[in-house]
Amino acid sequence: MKREYVRQVIVFEDHFREFKQNIDKDVLKKLYQIFILIMTMDVVPTKFLRAIKGRRGLYEIRLDYEGNIYRIFCCFDEGNLVVLFNGFQKKSWKIPSSQLDIAENLMKKYYNLKRTQGHE
């Protein structure tokens, strides 16, 4: 059965690529399963994808695997494009503000770059 895609997932800069080089293959496999859910489900469960309070337009993709928590920050662009930024692994549920600041700055950079490239 062929899957219907409702969203596309892309990577902005190299932060996500660097993150995924440092995680176990089993974790990466689970993460890619979540990406498939994001690309194919009209409504993605908040267990896997949710907005970050107080950070307009910023979302987190979440994976809890063998007691470790993995998070990848992202945003939506034009409704059906998910843009991946930075990711990290940790043991607690609280998000370090430094990671949020990095993600927010990457999101601003993405939109600024898109805006300036669109006017060339």
KOLGU-4560 file (N, C-alpha, C; in nm, 3 decimals, padded with zeros to 5 digits):
<recs>
<n_xx: 00.084 n_yy: -00.118 n_zz: 00.000 ca_xx: 00.000 ca_yy: 00.000 ca_zz: 00.000 c_xx: 00.088 c_yy: 00.125 c_zz: 00.000 mol: A seq: 1 type: MET>
<n_xx: 00.061 n_yy: 00.215 n_zz: -00.091 ca_xx: 00.138 ca_yy: 00.339 ca_zz: -00.103 c_xx: 00.089 c_yy: 00.441 c_zz: -00.001 mol: A seq: 2 type: LYS>
<n_xx: 00.184 n_yy: 00.508 n_zz: 00.064 ca_xx: 00.149 ca_yy: 00.609 ca_zz: 00.163 c_xx: 00.119 c_yy: 00.741 c_zz: 00.096 mol: A seq: 3 type: ARG>
<n_xx: 00.020 n_yy: 00.811 n_zz: 00.150 ca_xx: -00.010 ca_yy: 00.947 ca_zz: 00.107 c_xx: 00.066 c_yy: 01.043 c_zz: 00.198 mol: A seq: 4 type: GLU>
<n_xx: 00.144 n_yy: 01.129 n_zz: 00.139 ca_xx: 00.219 ca_yy: 01.225 ca_zz: 00.219 c_xx: 00.144 c_yy: 01.356 c_zz: 00.228 mol: A seq: 5 type: TYR>
<n_xx: 00.128 n_yy: 01.406 n_zz: 00.350 ca_xx: 00.062 ca_yy: 01.534 ca_zz: 00.372 c_xx: 00.163 c_yy: 01.642 c_zz: 00.408 mol: A seq: 6 type: VAL>
<n_xx: 00.285 n_yy: 01.601 n_zz: 00.443 ca_xx: 00.391 ca_yy: 01.694 ca_zz: 00.479 c_xx: 00.524 c_yy: 01.643 c_zz: 00.427 mol: A seq: 7 type: ARG>
<n_xx: 00.615 n_yy: 01.736 n_zz: 00.414 ca_xx: 00.752 ca_yy: 01.704 ca_zz: 00.379 c_xx: 00.840 c_yy: 01.747 c_zz: 00.496 mol: A seq: 8 type: GLN>
<n_xx: 00.947 n_yy: 01.672 n_zz: 00.522 ca_xx: 01.041 ca_yy: 01.706 ca_zz: 00.629 c_xx: 01.175 c_yy: 01.740 c_zz: 00.563 mol: A seq: 9 type: VAL>
<n_xx: 01.229 n_yy: 01.858 n_zz: 00.595 ca_xx: 01.359 ca_yy: 01.898 ca_zz: 00.543 c_xx: 01.449 c_yy: 01.940 c_zz: 00.659 mol: A seq: 10 type: ILE>
<n_xx: 01.578 n_yy: 01.949 n_zz: 00.633 ca_xx: 01.676 ca_yy: 01.987 ca_zz: 00.734 c_xx: 01.733 c_yy: 02.124 c_zz: 00.697 mol: A seq: 11 type: VAL>
<n_xx: 01.741 n_yy: 02.213 n_zz: 00.795 ca_xx: 01.803 ca_yy: 02.344 ca_zz: 00.776 c_xx: 01.942 c_yy: 02.343 c_zz: 00.839 mol: A seq: 12 type: PHE>
<n_xx: 02.042 n_yy: 02.377 n_zz: 00.760 ca_xx: 02.182 ca_yy: 02.376 ca_zz: 00.801 c_xx: 02.222 c_yy: 02.236 c_zz: 00.846 mol: A seq: 13 type: GLU>
<n_xx: 02.326 n_yy: 02.224 n_zz: 00.927 ca_xx: 02.380 ca_yy: 02.091 ca_zz: 00.962 c_xx: 02.355 c_yy: 02.048 c_zz: 01.106 mol: A seq: 14 type: ASP>
<n_xx: 02.281 n_yy: 02.123 n_zz: 01.182 ca_xx: 02.263 ca_yy: 02.093 ca_zz: 01.325 c_xx: 02.197 c_yy: 01.957 c_zz: 01.348 mol: A seq: 15 type: HIS>
<n_xx: 02.092 n_yy: 01.926 n_zz: 01.272 ca_xx: 02.027 ca_yy: 01.796 ca_zz: 01.290 c_xx: 02.118 c_yy: 01.683 c_zz: 01.244 mol: A seq: 16 type: PHE>
<n_xx: 02.188 n_yy: 01.703 n_zz: 01.134 ca_xx: 02.281 ca_yy: 01.600 ca_zz: 01.084 c_xx: 02.389 c_yy: 01.569 c_zz: 01.188 mol: A seq: 17 type: ARG>
<n_xx: 02.440 n_yy: 01.672 n_zz: 01.253 ca_xx: 02.541 ca_yy: 01.652 ca_zz: 01.359 c_xx: 02.480 c_yy: 01.577 c_zz: 01.477 mol: A seq: 18 type: GLU>
<n_xx: 02.359 n_yy: 01.612 n_zz: 01.514 ca_xx: 02.289 ca_yy: 01.545 ca_zz: 01.624 c_xx: 02.271 c_yy: 01.397 c_zz: 01.594 mol: A seq: 19 type: PHE>
<n_xx: 02.227 n_yy: 01.363 n_zz: 01.474 ca_xx: 02.196 ca_yy: 01.223 ca_zz: 01.444 c_xx: 02.320 c_yy: 01.137 c_zz: 01.433 mol: A seq: 20 type: LYS>
<n_xx: 02.436 n_yy: 01.197 n_zz: 01.410 ca_xx: 02.560 ca_yy: 01.120 ca_zz: 01.407 c_xx: 02.599 c_yy: 01.067 c_zz: 01.544 mol: A seq: 21 type: GLN>
<n_xx: 02.545 n_yy: 01.129 n_zz: 01.648 ca_xx: 02.583 ca_yy: 01.092 ca_zz: 01.785 c_xx: 02.478 c_yy: 01.008 c_zz: 01.857 mol: A seq: 22 type: ASN>
<n_xx: 02.380 n_yy: 00.959 n_zz: 01.784 ca_xx: 02.279 ca_yy: 00.875 ca_zz: 01.850 c_xx: 02.284 c_yy: 00.733 c_zz: 01.795 mol: A seq: 23 type: ILE>
<n_xx: 02.239 n_yy: 00.640 n_zz: 01.875 ca_xx: 02.238 ca_yy: 00.498 ca_zz: 01.844 c_xx: 02.149 c_yy: 00.469 c_zz: 01.723 mol: A seq: 24 type: ASP>
<n_xx: 02.184 n_yy: 00.364 n_zz: 01.648 ca_xx: 02.106 ca_yy: 00.328 ca_zz: 01.529 c_xx: 01.961 c_yy: 00.293 c_zz: 01.561 mol: A seq: 25 type: LYS>
<n_xx: 01.938 n_yy: 00.229 n_zz: 01.674 ca_xx: 01.800 ca_yy: 00.195 ca_zz: 01.713 c_xx: 01.719 c_yy: 00.321 c_zz: 01.741 mol: A seq: 26 type: ASP>
<n_xx: 01.781 n_yy: 00.419 n_zz: 01.803 ca_xx: 01.713 ca_yy: 00.546 ca_zz: 01.830 c_xx: 01.682 c_yy: 00.616 c_zz: 01.698 mol: A seq: 27 type: VAL>
<n_xx: 01.778 n_yy: 00.616 n_zz: 01.607 ca_xx: 01.759 ca_yy: 00.679 ca_zz: 01.478 c_xx: 01.646 c_yy: 00.612 c_zz: 01.400 mol: A seq: 28 type: LEU>
<n_xx: 01.638 n_yy: 00.482 n_zz: 01.409 ca_xx: 01.530 ca_yy: 00.407 ca_zz: 01.342 c_xx: 01.394 c_yy: 00.450 c_zz: 01.397 mol: A seq: 29 type: LYS>
<n_xx: 01.383 n_yy: 00.461 n_zz: 01.529 ca_xx: 01.257 ca_yy: 00.508 ca_zz: 01.591 c_xx: 01.225 c_yy: 00.651 c_zz: 01.549 mol: A seq: 30 type: LYS>
<n_xx: 01.328 n_yy: 00.734 n_zz: 01.543 ca_xx: 01.309 ca_yy: 00.873 ca_zz: 01.504 c_xx: 01.255 c_yy: 00.882 c_zz: 01.361 mol: A seq: 31 type: LEU>
<n_xx: 01.309 n_yy: 00.801 n_zz: 01.272 ca_xx: 01.260 ca_yy: 00.801 ca_zz: 01.134 c_xx: 01.116 c_yy: 00.750 c_zz: 01.126 mol: A seq: 32 type: TYR>
<n_xx: 01.076 n_yy: 00.661 n_zz: 01.216 ca_xx: 00.936 ca_yy: 00.618 ca_zz: 01.222 c_xx: 00.846 c_yy: 00.736 c_zz: 01.261 mol: A seq: 33 type: GLN>
<n_xx: 00.894 n_yy: 00.820 n_zz: 01.351 ca_xx: 00.818 ca_yy: 00.940 ca_zz: 01.388 c_xx: 00.810 c_yy: 01.035 c_zz: 01.270 mol: A seq: 34 type: ILE>
<n_xx: 00.919 n_yy: 01.049 n_zz: 01.195 ca_xx: 00.914 ca_yy: 01.134 ca_zz: 01.075 c_xx: 00.809 c_yy: 01.084 c_zz: 00.976 mol: A seq: 35 type: PHE>
<n_xx: 00.797 n_yy: 00.951 n_zz: 00.961 ca_xx: 00.695 ca_yy: 00.895 ca_zz: 00.872 c_xx: 00.556 c_yy: 00.933 c_zz: 00.922 mol: A seq: 36 type: ILE>
<n_xx: 00.534 n_yy: 00.924 n_zz: 01.054 ca_xx: 00.405 ca_yy: 00.966 ca_zz: 01.111 c_xx: 00.376 c_yy: 01.113 c_zz: 01.079 mol: A seq: 37 type: LEU>
<n_xx: 00.477 n_yy: 01.197 n_zz: 01.097 ca_xx: 00.460 ca_yy: 01.340 ca_zz: 01.071 c_xx: 00.427 c_yy: 01.365 c_zz: 00.924 mol: A seq: 38 type: ILE>
<n_xx: 00.490 n_yy: 01.289 n_zz: 00.837 ca_xx: 00.468 ca_yy: 01.309 ca_zz: 00.694 c_xx: 00.335 c_yy: 01.252 c_zz: 00.645 mol: A seq: 39 type: MET>
<n_xx: 00.279 n_yy: 01.154 n_zz: 00.717 ca_xx: 00.160 ca_yy: 01.085 ca_zz: 00.665 c_xx: 00.031 c_yy: 01.109 c_zz: 00.743 mol: A seq: 40 type: THR>
<n_xx: 00.039 n_yy: 01.154 n_zz: 00.867 ca_xx: -00.083 ca_yy: 01.174 ca_zz: 00.946 c_xx: -00.132 c_yy: 01.318 c_zz: 00.936 mol: A seq: 41 type: MET>
<n_xx: -00.262 n_yy: 01.334 n_zz: 00.917 ca_xx: -00.320 ca_yy: 01.468 ca_zz: 00.915 c_xx: -00.302 c_yy: 01.537 c_zz: 01.050 mol: A seq: 42 type: ASP>
<n_xx: -00.328 n_yy: 01.462 n_zz: 01.157 ca_xx: -00.312 ca_yy: 01.514 ca_zz: 01.293 c_xx: -00.210 c_yy: 01.425 c_zz: 01.364 mol: A seq: 43 type: VAL>
<n_xx: -00.096 n_yy: 01.482 n_zz: 01.398 ca_xx: 00.011 ca_yy: 01.407 ca_zz: 01.464 c_xx: -00.012 c_yy: 01.414 c_zz: 01.615 mol: A seq: 44 type: VAL>
<n_xx: -00.008 n_yy: 01.299 n_zz: 01.684 ca_xx: -00.027 ca_yy: 01.300 ca_zz: 01.830 c_xx: 00.076 c_yy: 01.389 c_zz: 01.899 mol: A seq: 45 type: PRO>
<n_xx: 00.031 n_yy: 01.462 n_zz: 02.001 ca_xx: 00.122 ca_yy: 01.552 ca_zz: 02.074 c_xx: 00.232 c_yy: 01.476 c_zz: 02.147 mol: A seq: 46 type: THR>
<n_xx: 00.218 n_yy: 01.347 n_zz: 02.160 ca_xx: 00.325 ca_yy: 01.265 ca_zz: 02.217 c_xx: 00.451 c_yy: 01.277 c_zz: 02.131 mol: A seq: 47 type: LYS>
<n_xx: 00.434 n_yy: 01.298 n_zz: 02.000 ca_xx: 00.547 ca_yy: 01.304 ca_zz: 01.907 c_xx: 00.579 c_yy: 01.444 c_zz: 01.857 mol: A seq: 48 type: PHE>
<n_xx: 00.481 n_yy: 01.532 n_zz: 01.849 ca_xx: 00.502 ca_yy: 01.665 ca_zz: 01.794 c_xx: 00.411 c_yy: 01.764 c_zz: 01.864 mol: A seq: 49 type: LEU>
<n_xx: 00.471 n_yy: 01.869 n_zz: 01.918 ca_xx: 00.386 ca_yy: 01.971 ca_zz: 01.981 c_xx: 00.455 c_yy: 02.107 c_zz: 01.982 mol: A seq: 50 type: ARG>
<n_xx: 00.371 n_yy: 02.209 n_zz: 01.992 ca_xx: 00.419 ca_yy: 02.347 ca_zz: 01.997 c_xx: 00.487 c_yy: 02.372 c_zz: 02.131 mol: A seq: 51 type: ALA>
<n_xx: 00.585 n_yy: 02.458 n_zz: 02.129 ca_xx: 00.655 ca_yy: 02.495 ca_zz: 02.252 c_xx: 00.595 c_yy: 02.624 c_zz: 02.304 mol: A seq: 52 type: ILE>
<n_xx: 00.542 n_yy: 02.619 n_zz: 02.425 ca_xx: 00.479 ca_yy: 02.737 ca_zz: 02.485 c_xx: 00.580 c_yy: 02.850 c_zz: 02.499 mol: A seq: 53 type: LYS>
<n_xx: 00.536 n_yy: 02.969 n_zz: 02.465 ca_xx: 00.620 ca_yy: 03.086 ca_zz: 02.480 c_xx: 00.722 c_yy: 03.107 c_zz: 02.368 mol: A seq: 54 type: GLY>
<n_xx: 00.723 n_yy: 03.019 n_zz: 02.270 ca_xx: 00.817 ca_yy: 03.030 ca_zz: 02.157 c_xx: 00.735 c_yy: 03.018 c_zz: 02.028 mol: A seq: 55 type: ARG>
<n_xx: 00.679 n_yy: 03.129 n_zz: 01.986 ca_xx: 00.586 ca_yy: 03.132 ca_zz: 01.873 c_xx: 00.646 c_yy: 03.068 c_zz: 01.747 mol: A seq: 56 type: ARG>
<n_xx: 00.575 n_yy: 02.970 n_zz: 01.693 ca_xx: 00.614 ca_yy: 02.905 ca_zz: 01.569 c_xx: 00.712 c_yy: 02.791 c_zz: 01.586 mol: A seq: 57 type: GLY>
<n_xx: 00.762 n_yy: 02.770 n_zz: 01.707 ca_xx: 00.861 ca_yy: 02.665 ca_zz: 01.731 c_xx: 00.793 c_yy: 02.540 c_zz: 01.787 mol: A seq: 58 type: LEU>
<n_xx: 00.833 n_yy: 02.425 n_zz: 01.733 ca_xx: 00.776 ca_yy: 02.296 ca_zz: 01.773 c_xx: 00.889 c_yy: 02.202 c_zz: 01.814 mol: A seq: 59 type: TYR>
<n_xx: 00.850 n_yy: 02.095 n_zz: 01.884 ca_xx: 00.947 ca_yy: 01.992 ca_zz: 01.918 c_xx: 00.894 c_yy: 01.856 c_zz: 01.875 mol: A seq: 60 type: GLU>
<n_xx: 00.983 n_yy: 01.777 n_zz: 01.819 ca_xx: 00.957 ca_yy: 01.636 ca_zz: 01.790 c_xx: 01.019 c_yy: 01.561 c_zz: 01.906 mol: A seq: 61 type: ILE>
<n_xx: 00.941 n_yy: 01.472 n_zz: 01.967 ca_xx: 00.986 ca_yy: 01.405 ca_zz: 02.090 c_xx: 00.994 c_yy: 01.254 c_zz: 02.070 mol: A seq: 62 type: ARG>
<n_xx: 01.098 n_yy: 01.198 n_zz: 02.130 ca_xx: 01.114 ca_yy: 01.053 ca_zz: 02.130 c_xx: 01.165 c_yy: 01.013 c_zz: 02.267 mol: A seq: 63 type: LEU>
<n_xx: 01.093 n_yy: 00.923 n_zz: 02.332 ca_xx: 01.135 ca_yy: 00.867 ca_zz: 02.461 c_xx: 01.173 c_yy: 00.722 c_zz: 02.433 mol: A seq: 64 type: ASP>
<n_xx: 01.301 n_yy: 00.690 n_zz: 02.450 ca_xx: 01.349 ca_yy: 00.556 ca_zz: 02.415 c_xx: 01.444 c_yy: 00.506 c_zz: 02.523 mol: A seq: 65 type: TYR>
<n_xx: 01.407 n_yy: 00.395 n_zz: 02.587 ca_xx: 01.487 ca_yy: 00.330 ca_zz: 02.691 c_xx: 01.532 c_yy: 00.429 c_zz: 02.799 mol: A seq: 66 type: GLU>
<n_xx: 01.440 n_yy: 00.512 n_zz: 02.844 ca_xx: 01.468 ca_yy: 00.605 ca_zz: 02.952 c_xx: 01.539 c_yy: 00.733 c_zz: 02.911 mol: A seq: 67 type: GLY>
<n_xx: 01.572 n_yy: 00.746 n_zz: 02.784 ca_xx: 01.635 ca_yy: 00.868 ca_zz: 02.734 c_xx: 01.534 c_yy: 00.946 c_zz: 02.652 mol: A seq: 68 type: ASN>
<n_xx: 01.544 n_yy: 01.077 n_zz: 02.660 ca_xx: 01.453 ca_yy: 01.165 ca_zz: 02.589 c_xx: 01.532 c_yy: 01.237 c_zz: 02.480 mol: A seq: 69 type: ILE>
<n_xx: 01.480 n_yy: 01.232 n_zz: 02.359 ca_xx: 01.542 ca_yy: 01.298 ca_zz: 02.245 c_xx: 01.444 c_yy: 01.402 c_zz: 02.193 mol: A seq: 70 type: TYR>
<n_xx: 01.496 n_yy: 01.519 n_zz: 02.162 ca_xx: 01.411 ca_yy: 01.625 ca_zz: 02.110 c_xx: 01.478 c_yy: 01.689 c_zz: 01.990 mol: A seq: 71 type: ARG>
<n_xx: 01.396 n_yy: 01.715 n_zz: 01.890 ca_xx: 01.441 ca_yy: 01.786 ca_zz: 01.771 c_xx: 01.348 c_yy: 01.905 c_zz: 01.754 mol: A seq: 72 type: ILE>
<n_xx: 01.404 n_yy: 02.023 n_zz: 01.743 ca_xx: 01.323 ca_yy: 02.142 ca_zz: 01.725 c_xx: 01.298 c_yy: 02.165 c_zz: 01.577 mol: A seq: 73 type: PHE>
<n_xx: 01.181 n_yy: 02.220 n_zz: 01.548 ca_xx: 01.141 ca_yy: 02.239 ca_zz: 01.410 c_xx: 01.035 c_yy: 02.349 c_zz: 01.402 mol: A seq: 74 type: CYS>
<n_xx: 00.999 n_yy: 02.384 n_zz: 01.278 ca_xx: 00.888 ca_yy: 02.474 ca_zz: 01.255 c_xx: 00.813 c_yy: 02.426 c_zz: 01.132 mol: A seq: 75 type: CYS>
<n_xx: 00.695 n_yy: 02.481 n_zz: 01.112 ca_xx: 00.618 ca_yy: 02.454 ca_zz: 00.992 c_xx: 00.637 c_yy: 02.572 c_zz: 00.897 mol: A seq: 76 type: PHE>
<n_xx: 00.642 n_yy: 02.543 n_zz: 00.769 ca_xx: 00.650 ca_yy: 02.647 ca_zz: 00.668 c_xx: 00.546 c_yy: 02.616 c_zz: 00.563 mol: A seq: 77 type: ASP>
<n_xx: 00.460 n_yy: 02.710 n_zz: 00.536 ca_xx: 00.353 ca_yy: 02.696 ca_zz: 00.437 c_xx: 00.264 c_yy: 02.576 c_zz: 00.466 mol: A seq: 78 type: GLU>
<n_xx: 00.252 n_yy: 02.539 n_zz: 00.592 ca_xx: 00.156 ca_yy: 02.438 ca_zz: 00.634 c_xx: 00.195 c_yy: 02.293 c_zz: 00.615 mol: A seq: 79 type: GLY>
<n_xx: 00.272 n_yy: 02.261 n_zz: 00.510 ca_xx: 00.300 ca_yy: 02.120 ca_zz: 00.486 c_xx: 00.448 c_yy: 02.088 c_zz: 00.480 mol: A seq: 80 type: ASN>
<n_xx: 00.530 n_yy: 02.182 n_zz: 00.524 ca_xx: 00.675 ca_yy: 02.161 ca_zz: 00.524 c_xx: 00.724 c_yy: 02.172 c_zz: 00.668 mol: A seq: 81 type: LEU>
<n_xx: 00.792 n_yy: 02.068 n_zz: 00.716 ca_xx: 00.848 ca_yy: 02.070 ca_zz: 00.851 c_xx: 00.998 c_yy: 02.089 c_zz: 00.836 mol: A seq: 82 type: VAL>
<n_xx: 01.050 n_yy: 02.195 n_zz: 00.896 ca_xx: 01.191 ca_yy: 02.230 ca_zz: 00.886 c_xx: 01.261 c_yy: 02.192 c_zz: 01.016 mol: A seq: 83 type: VAL>
<n_xx: 01.358 n_yy: 02.099 n_zz: 01.008 ca_xx: 01.429 ca_yy: 02.053 ca_zz: 01.127 c_xx: 01.547 c_yy: 02.143 c_zz: 01.159 mol: A seq: 84 type: LEU>
<n_xx: 01.564 n_yy: 02.172 n_zz: 01.287 ca_xx: 01.675 ca_yy: 02.254 ca_zz: 01.333 c_xx: 01.770 c_yy: 02.168 c_zz: 01.417 mol: A seq: 85 type: PHE>
<n_xx: 01.790 n_yy: 02.203 n_zz: 01.543 ca_xx: 01.882 ca_yy: 02.131 ca_zz: 01.631 c_xx: 01.810 c_yy: 02.024 c_zz: 01.711 mol: A seq: 86 type: ASN>
<n_xx: 01.887 n_yy: 01.932 n_zz: 01.766 ca_xx: 01.833 ca_yy: 01.827 ca_zz: 01.851 c_xx: 01.926 c_yy: 01.801 c_zz: 01.967 mol: A seq: 87 type: GLY>
<n_xx: 01.874 n_yy: 01.735 n_zz: 02.069 ca_xx: 01.957 ca_yy: 01.699 ca_zz: 02.183 c_xx: 01.894 c_yy: 01.583 c_zz: 02.258 mol: A seq: 88 type: PHE>
<n_xx: 01.974 n_yy: 01.521 n_zz: 02.345 ca_xx: 01.929 ca_yy: 01.409 ca_zz: 02.428 c_xx: 01.946 c_yy: 01.449 c_zz: 02.573 mol: A seq: 89 type: GLN>
<n_xx: 01.849 n_yy: 01.406 n_zz: 02.656 ca_xx: 01.860 ca_yy: 01.435 ca_zz: 02.798 c_xx: 01.776 c_yy: 01.339 c_zz: 02.879 mol: A seq: 90 type: LYS>
<n_xx: 01.790 n_yy: 01.342 n_zz: 03.009 ca_xx: 01.718 ca_yy: 01.250 ca_zz: 03.098 c_xx: 01.592 c_yy: 01.312 c_zz: 03.158 mol: A seq: 91 type: LYS>
<n_xx: 01.583 n_yy: 01.444 n_zz: 03.162 ca_xx: 01.466 ca_yy: 01.506 ca_zz: 03.226 c_xx: 01.373 c_yy: 01.565 c_zz: 03.120 mol: A seq: 92 type: SER>
<n_xx: 01.255 n_yy: 01.608 n_zz: 03.161 ca_xx: 01.156 ca_yy: 01.662 ca_zz: 03.069 c_xx: 01.173 c_yy: 01.812 c_zz: 03.045 mol: A seq: 93 type: TRP>
<n_xx: 01.247 n_yy: 01.881 n_zz: 03.131 ca_xx: 01.262 ca_yy: 02.026 ca_zz: 03.115 c_xx: 01.360 c_yy: 02.056 c_zz: 03.002 mol: A seq: 94 type: LYS>
<n_xx: 01.321 n_yy: 02.149 n_zz: 02.915 ca_xx: 01.405 ca_yy: 02.187 ca_zz: 02.802 c_xx: 01.501 c_yy: 02.298 c_zz: 02.844 mol: A seq: 95 type: ILE>
<n_xx: 01.631 n_yy: 02.279 n_zz: 02.823 ca_xx: 01.726 ca_yy: 02.387 ca_zz: 02.855 c_xx: 01.699 c_yy: 02.509 c_zz: 02.767 mol: A seq: 96 type: PRO>
<n_xx: 01.695 n_yy: 02.627 n_zz: 02.828 ca_xx: 01.665 ca_yy: 02.748 ca_zz: 02.751 c_xx: 01.771 c_yy: 02.774 c_zz: 02.645 mol: A seq: 97 type: SER>
<n_xx: 01.894 n_yy: 02.729 n_zz: 02.668 ca_xx: 02.000 ca_yy: 02.748 ca_zz: 02.567 c_xx: 01.966 c_yy: 02.674 c_zz: 02.438 mol: A seq: 98 type: SER>
<n_xx: 01.909 n_yy: 02.554 n_zz: 02.449 ca_xx: 01.869 ca_yy: 02.478 ca_zz: 02.331 c_xx: 01.752 c_yy: 02.546 c_zz: 02.259 mol: A seq: 99 type: GLN>
<n_xx: 01.659 n_yy: 02.599 n_zz: 02.337 ca_xx: 01.546 ca_yy: 02.673 ca_zz: 02.279 c_xx: 01.594 c_yy: 02.799 c_zz: 02.207 mol: A seq: 100 type: LEU>
<n_xx: 01.689 n_yy: 02.868 n_zz: 02.266 ca_xx: 01.743 ca_yy: 02.989 ca_zz: 02.203 c_xx: 01.810 c_yy: 02.957 c_zz: 02.071 mol: A seq: 101 type: ASP>
<n_xx: 01.887 n_yy: 02.847 n_zz: 02.068 ca_xx: 01.951 ca_yy: 02.805 ca_zz: 01.942 c_xx: 01.844 c_yy: 02.778 c_zz: 01.837 mol: A seq: 102 type: ILE>
<n_xx: 01.741 n_yy: 02.702 n_zz: 01.874 ca_xx: 01.635 ca_yy: 02.667 ca_zz: 01.780 c_xx: 01.562 c_yy: 02.792 c_zz: 01.731 mol: A seq: 103 type: ALA>
<n_xx: 01.532 n_yy: 02.883 n_zz: 01.821 ca_xx: 01.461 ca_yy: 03.005 ca_zz: 01.783 c_xx: 01.545 c_yy: 03.090 c_zz: 01.688 mol: A seq: 104 type: GLU>
<n_xx: 01.676 n_yy: 03.098 n_zz: 01.716 ca_xx: 01.764 ca_yy: 03.173 ca_zz: 01.626 c_xx: 01.775 c_yy: 03.107 c_zz: 01.489 mol: A seq: 105 type: ASN>
<n_xx: 01.778 n_yy: 02.975 n_zz: 01.486 ca_xx: 01.781 ca_yy: 02.903 ca_zz: 01.358 c_xx: 01.652 c_yy: 02.927 c_zz: 01.279 mol: A seq: 106 type: LEU>
<n_xx: 01.539 n_yy: 02.929 n_zz: 01.350 ca_xx: 01.411 ca_yy: 02.953 ca_zz: 01.284 c_xx: 01.409 c_yy: 03.094 c_zz: 01.223 mol: A seq: 107 type: MET>
<n_xx: 01.454 n_yy: 03.193 n_zz: 01.299 ca_xx: 01.461 ca_yy: 03.330 ca_zz: 01.247 c_xx: 01.554 c_yy: 03.338 c_zz: 01.125 mol: A seq: 108 type: LYS>
<n_xx: 01.667 n_yy: 03.270 n_zz: 01.136 ca_xx: 01.763 ca_yy: 03.270 ca_zz: 01.025 c_xx: 01.701 c_yy: 03.205 c_zz: 00.900 mol: A seq: 109 type: LYS>
<n_xx: 01.629 n_yy: 03.094 n_zz: 00.920 ca_xx: 01.563 ca_yy: 03.025 ca_zz: 00.809 c_xx: 01.466 c_yy: 03.119 c_zz: 00.738 mol: A seq: 110 type: TYR>
<n_xx: 01.378 n_yy: 03.184 n_zz: 00.813 ca_xx: 01.279 ca_yy: 03.273 ca_zz: 00.753 c_xx: 01.343 c_yy: 03.397 c_zz: 00.690 mol: A seq: 111 type: TYR>
<n_xx: 01.448 n_yy: 03.452 n_zz: 00.752 ca_xx: 01.518 ca_yy: 03.566 ca_zz: 00.693 c_xx: 01.584 c_yy: 03.527 c_zz: 00.562 mol: A seq: 112 type: ASN>
<n_xx: 01.647 n_yy: 03.411 n_zz: 00.559 ca_xx: 01.710 ca_yy: 03.361 ca_zz: 00.437 c_xx: 01.607 c_yy: 03.337 c_zz: 00.328 mol: A seq: 113 type: LEU>
<n_xx: 01.497 n_yy: 03.279 n_zz: 00.366 ca_xx: 01.390 ca_yy: 03.254 ca_zz: 00.269 c_xx: 01.336 c_yy: 03.385 c_zz: 00.212 mol: A seq: 114 type: LYS>
<n_xx: 01.317 n_yy: 03.484 n_zz: 00.299 ca_xx: 01.264 ca_yy: 03.613 ca_zz: 00.256 c_xx: 01.362 c_yy: 03.682 c_zz: 00.161 mol: A seq: 115 type: ARG>
<n_xx: 01.491 n_yy: 03.682 n_zz: 00.195 ca_xx: 01.588 ca_yy: 03.752 ca_zz: 00.110 c_xx: 01.611 c_yy: 03.678 c_zz: -00.021 mol: A seq: 116 type: THR>
<n_xx: 01.605 n_yy: 03.547 n_zz: -00.020 ca_xx: 01.621 ca_yy: 03.471 ca_zz: -00.145 c_xx: 01.500 c_yy: 03.487 c_zz: -00.235 mol: A seq: 117 type: GLN>
<n_xx: 01.385 n_yy: 03.508 n_zz: -00.174 ca_xx: 01.261 ca_yy: 03.523 ca_zz: -00.251 c_xx: 01.254 c_yy: 03.656 c_zz: -00.326 mol: A seq: 118 type: GLY>
<n_xx: 01.337 n_yy: 03.752 n_zz: -00.286 ca_xx: 01.334 ca_yy: 03.886 ca_zz: -00.349 c_xx: 01.446 c_yy: 03.908 c_zz: -00.448 mol: A seq: 119 type: HIS>
<n_xx: 01.520 n_yy: 03.803 n_zz: -00.478 ca_xx: 01.631 ca_yy: 03.819 ca_zz: -00.573 c_xx: 01.581 c_yy: 03.818 c_zz: -00.716 mol: A seq: 120 type: GLU>
</recs>
